[in-house]
Amino acid sequence: MNSILIQICSFLYISLLLFVYFSKKRLNVLENKIYILMMISNFFGLIFDVASIFTIKSMDKIPLINMIVAKIYLLYLLTFMFLFTIYIFTISLKDKTKGKIRIKKFIKYSSIIYCIFIIITSSLPLYFKNENEIIYSYGPSATFLYFVSGLCMTVWIICIICNFKNIKDKKYYPVFTFFVIGGVVTFIQGAHPELLLMT
């Protein structure tokens, strides 16, 4: 029940954020486009996150639907991690004009890796637990996603260290905040998978 309340609060927050963001004028730059994709993916991720709670409760009656919803949610997490990785790489480059080629290459190779990881995540088995009000999914597919999260965070650290001199603006504070909180949440989620905090 607490997890659902957390998700409802998150859903209201992201809905308000989307409304405020789209109601204002913004520059048509790549980092803003990626940011929009992250917000939209998070919006749908919350929907599938909440839906998975109900499908797991009825997994004996609707096993296929439950598996599809759970896998889509894992793919959302994978998508968000890759979008955020591209976002950090993009905002870290000081000279956006000269950096366009580097950004295009990074997006190209990231997209190839992303597609491979989608296939792996979709193919690996996923199991479910629904016992004593504790509901969560686990197994090789979920474990692989934790590995990908660690890999992405490593790329973030390398990217930030290599471009640290270029990161002085206050707009980067939320990135550092997300990095710290995201790391803590990943650790907590791994130890207590029944707490749906990631989305």
Secondary structure, DSSP 4 states (H G I P E B T S, - for coil): -HHHHHHHHHHHHHHHHHHHHHTS-----HHHHHHHHHHHHHHHHHHHHHHHHHHHHTTTT-HHHHHHHHHHHHHHHHHHHHHHHHHHHHHH-S-TTTTHHHHHHHHHHHHHHHHHHHHHHHHS--EEEEETTEEEEESHHHHHHHHHHHHHHHHHHHHHHHTGGG--SGGGHHHHHHHHHHHHHHHHHHH-TTS----
